[in-house]
Amino acid sequence: MMFGPGDRRLETALMLTAFALFVAVTYFGYIPPYQHYLPMLAKARDPALFPLDIHMQNSTYMRASIFYPFLHLTQLRIENDAIGFSLHVVLNSLLFALAVAAIRHRLANGDRVLALLAGLVSCFFYTKLVEGSRATPLSFITPTPTGIGHILGMAALFVAMLRRPALAAILATLCVAVAPKGNILIVPALGLWMLLDKSLPRRAVLWIMLPLGYIGYMAATTTTSIPADQKHSMLKMLIIREEEDGLFTYQPLLTNILLPAGLVFAGWLARRTADPTVRALLWSLIVVTGGGWLAMLVYPFGLDRMFPVPLLIMLSVPQATKYFIWLALTAGLVLALRESRLAWYEKVGVVLALVALRPFPLHAALATGIGGAVVLSAWWRHRRAVAPSGRISPALAVPLILMAFLATRIGNTYVGPAWIDKVGFTHYGSWSTLVFADDDTWRAWKSLQPLPDFQFLSIYRDHPGKIGNYSDGTPRLSFHPAANVAAAKSQFWSVSVHGYNDPPLMKEIMLRTEVVYEMVRRLEAGRTLDGFRMGTVHSKKEGVDLEINQTVVDFLVQRKMILMIPGDLDHLFPAGLPRRPVGGQILIGFGLVP
């Protein structure tokens, strides 16, 4: 059956062009906050690197993923954007093709153009019902464990739709092996699907033992035992730090309205679908997602004290709702696009409402307004007995609208020319990390490579362009882990994920975080650090008070580190500290001689 009038080759070409544009402008690589992966990638390839780095020596975060052993085995320099972008294009193209095949065979009655259109629109299913949930057949941060895990998890769902339980179980196992955070719900959902899908042989359910067995093995071998008296404080810090990624309690109010409504809608879809696989998958995802939503909504209301399990927060159940959201919204979209009683412009309106929908008041109001206009238009035509117009195919109109939308957002929401760090690409092979250090700074970092290892922090003056919400183009003082990789020196500061299962390390990271950020603020304001004492500091991110009852200089001296700063900031540090010029930069030793 024809989906609509017009040349199907033109429709296909337009939709593939729109997808190609979307892939091109969503290569975020290691854009902040994903730059924290860079030292881990270098450490994975060469375990002898960074011997004085306190963060990565026994990091549960790194041990929980097979991504890093894979890099050690292959020595793949995945952060090189020539490699990363190639992976982005190839893997996302394969994932999109798999999504289209699943839609075509299970939802679209074999209609290739309808499947292409639904697959293209689903690329925009980011933060639809749940903030931060990437319910898309596309990864924005492909060369990271998060990106690879997303691709494997979504592929497992699409393969399940194609009734390949063995391959789905293998992909789900690889998914949680690479990135358990934000993907954990795919495993119980697939297990329940294998039980419910009457089109599968009964022995198919045995395949779910593969991911379940792997999860059990990793839980037994990588989870560090936390003393009971520290579990509650660690859990509290994780809850405050992860916020909406860890609990539905911290999600927008509309999330806790839209997601239950979506579960009810999916139940209605499941009851009316004739395909046993889609029906079983919908019910499985409804049960698993609904259970996860309810558990992580009420968890902080007493259950966290009865069952203090930090791992529940680390796994990020809200992000893992993406599997349910994709299938429910895509199935609903296909149903609307196949509805013969809707005119072409009403079908386009349904698409626009879905693209606009987010769990925020303005977006929800816009989506509701567009949806209301569609309903009003269809009702008016029915009252007037006006047949739906089919002069223009949605498969022609939608990709043109989506491409126009993408074009207006290039350089703001999506990657534009100003995002490309040409100097960084020359020195490091990566333009996507937004380092924006000048050539002299890069050369100064690299000149430190022959020296023995020490804990190193570089505060430098970046030179960014106008990059959406990241920068207005004004140079500022910054720090970036690319400096440690370029210098081959251990990090003085790193992200707190390394301390998620290690309370003492977590506290030390928090202390260093507050000191480093305060240093940058004072240096930016031109205020001296000589004699400056921080005292009691409230960490908003972790929700705790920290005592730093010594001067910043003494704090750094106690930890034996070396700081690199632009030469014009030298006068803001005590004159008695040892120094060494490196090009236009100055090395200052704290407890060490540079």
JOJOMO-V278054 format. One record per pair of residues at least 12 apart in sequence whose C-alpha atoms are under 7 Angstrom apart, sorted by the first residue. I is the first residue (numbers start at 1). GAP is how many residues later the second one is. If there is no record, write none. Layout:
i/gap
I/GAP
I/GAP
//
This chain:
i/gap
3/111
4/386
4/389
5/385
5/386
5/387
5/388
6/387
11/384
11/385
12/101
14/382
14/385
15/102
15/105
15/384
18/381
18/385
19/101
23/66
25/389
25/390
26/114
26/388
26/389
27/58
27/61
27/113
27/114
28/112
28/113
28/404
29/55
29/112
29/113
29/114
29/403
30/111
30/402
30/403
31/401
31/402
31/403
32/401
35/398
35/446
36/445
36/459
38/443
38/444
39/442
39/446
41/27
44/24
44/25
44/27
44/28
45/26
45/27
45/30
49/439
50/403
50/438
50/439
50/440
51/439
52/401
52/402
52/403
52/438
53/402
53/437
53/438
55/439
55/443
56/442
59/439
60/162
60/438
60/441
61/436
61/437
63/159
64/158
65/112
65/113
65/114
66/111
66/112
67/78
67/111
78/65
79/64
79/351
80/349
80/350
81/348
81/349
81/350
84/59
88/54
92/46
92/47
95/42
95/56
95/60
96/41
96/42
98/60
99/20
99/38
99/59
100/15
100/16
100/19
102/56
102/59
102/60
103/12
106/55
106/169
106/172
107/224
107/227
108/226
117/278
118/212
118/215
118/216
122/14
122/208
123/13
123/14
123/15
124/12
124/231
125/230
127/231
128/229
128/230
128/231
129/126
129/129
129/130
129/229
129/230
130/125
130/188
130/229
131/120
131/228
132/187
133/185
133/186
133/187
133/188
133/189
134/188
135/187
135/188
135/190
135/191
136/190
137/17
139/12
145/33
145/34
146/33
149/26
149/27
149/29
149/30
152/19
152/20
152/22
152/23
153/18
153/19
153/22
153/30
153/33
156/12
156/15
156/16
161/116
161/117
165/39
165/42
166/41
169/38
169/39
169/41
169/42
172/14
172/15
172/39
173/37
173/38
173/41
180/135
181/133
181/134
181/135
182/133
182/134
182/135
182/137
182/138
183/137
184/131
184/136
185/103
185/135
187/24
188/100
189/95
189/96
189/99
191/14
191/17
192/92
193/87
193/88
193/91
196/84
197/79
197/80
197/83
198/78
199/77
224/277
231/77
232/76
234/269
235/73
235/75
237/305
237/306
238/75
239/74
240/301
240/302
240/303
241/300
241/301
245/71
245/73
245/74
246/67
246/68
246/70
246/71
246/72
247/49
247/50
247/71
248/45
248/48
248/49
248/70
249/48
252/107
254/105
254/106
255/104
263/23
266/16
266/62
267/16
270/12
270/13
285/39
286/38
289/32
289/35
292/25
341/47
342/36
342/46
343/45
343/46
343/47
344/45
344/46
344/48
344/49
344/50
346/28
347/47
348/46
348/50
349/21
349/22
349/25
350/21
353/14
353/17
353/18
354/13
411/56
411/57
412/55
412/56
413/55
418/47
418/48
418/49
419/15
419/48
420/12
421/13
421/14
421/15
423/15
423/16
424/12
435/45
436/26
436/27
436/28
437/24
437/25
437/26
440/143
440/144
444/138
444/139
444/141
445/38
445/41
445/42
446/40
446/41
447/40
448/39
449/38
449/39
453/36
453/37
454/35
454/36
454/107
455/34
455/35
455/36
455/37
455/106
455/107
456/28
456/33
456/34
456/35
456/36
456/105
456/106
456/107
457/34
457/35
457/105
457/106
457/107
458/21
458/25
458/105
458/106
458/107
459/18
459/19
459/20
459/105
459/106
460/17
460/18
460/19
460/105
460/106
461/14
461/15
461/16
461/17
462/13
462/14
462/15
462/16
463/12
477/43
477/47
492/69
493/16
493/19
493/20
496/13
511/35
515/37
527/45
528/44
528/45
529/43
529/44
530/43
530/44
531/20
532/19
532/20
533/17
533/18
533/19
534/14
534/17
535/12
535/13
535/14
536/12
556/34
557/33
557/34
558/33
560/30
560/31
560/32
561/28
561/29
561/30
561/31
562/25
562/26
562/27
562/28
562/30
562/32
563/24
563/25
563/26
564/21
564/22
564/23
564/24
565/20
565/21
565/22
566/18
566/19
566/20
567/17
567/18
567/19
577/12
577/13
578/15
578/16
579/15
580/14
//
